[in-house]
Amino acid sequence: MTGDFEGWPRGAFDVLLRLEGEPSAGVRRECRRDREELVRRPMIDLLNVAADADSAYEDFSVWGYGDVLVRAWQRQSAIVRLARNVELGVRFDLDGLEVGLAWWYAPSAQIERYRAAVADAGSGPRLAAILRKLEREGFEISGDLLKRPLRGYPVDHPRAELLRHKSVIATRPLGCEEWIHTSAAADQVLAAFYQLRPLARWLVKNVSQARP
């Protein structure tokens, strides 16, 4: 992978180490400029490379220092919007990179469309197969679940567990190998995005009713 992205410099980890735990306001102020240049800027460059590789990834946001209230200084997060409530995510922290896909914070109309698609004899088994494949590839599947089986469906429905979902999240850590300091980190992220594409397409088609 070529372009302006050259990976995260080793100094990025030094900055995050200074910000680990509960740093004082003074330390956060002292680190702000270095964090912007060494931690946040490479994320912007990486997602620009991703957008150049595939126009589906053009609508992205990279959180600033104060955009996220809970320990924003300890991690750098970014999202790529594929459709309403369907987003790819990338996170960089002391453990390295993590990539994921989330359908979340969905309105009730989307949740109803999701349940109908899960129950359908065609789209339901397709989703189950996609999620099984992602799990074999190392992704963790999670989401908000109803505490009890969904009313209106048999308790022994073959996809009863999926019917309980109010959100679907697939995440996988990519690690912190030497490639993180090189342009190859973009290749790692794009490969993970490619693995997530079948799930993204299923959610966009069956739940968001829009194309990525």
Salt bridges, closest charged atoms under 4 A:
GLU22 OE2 - ARG71 NH2 2.52
GLU30 OE1 - ARG18 NH2 2.99
GLU36 OE2 - ARG40 NH1 2.88
ASP54 OD2 - ARG197 NH2 2.58
ASP59 OD1 - ARG81 NH1 2.94
ASP93 OD2 - ARG91 NE 3.45
GLU98 OE1 - ARG91 NH2 3.80
GLU112 OE2 - ARG115 NH1 3.21
GLU137 OE2 - LYS133 NZ 2.51
GLU161 OE1 - ARG164 NH1 3.04
GLU178 OE2 - ARG10 NH2 2.21
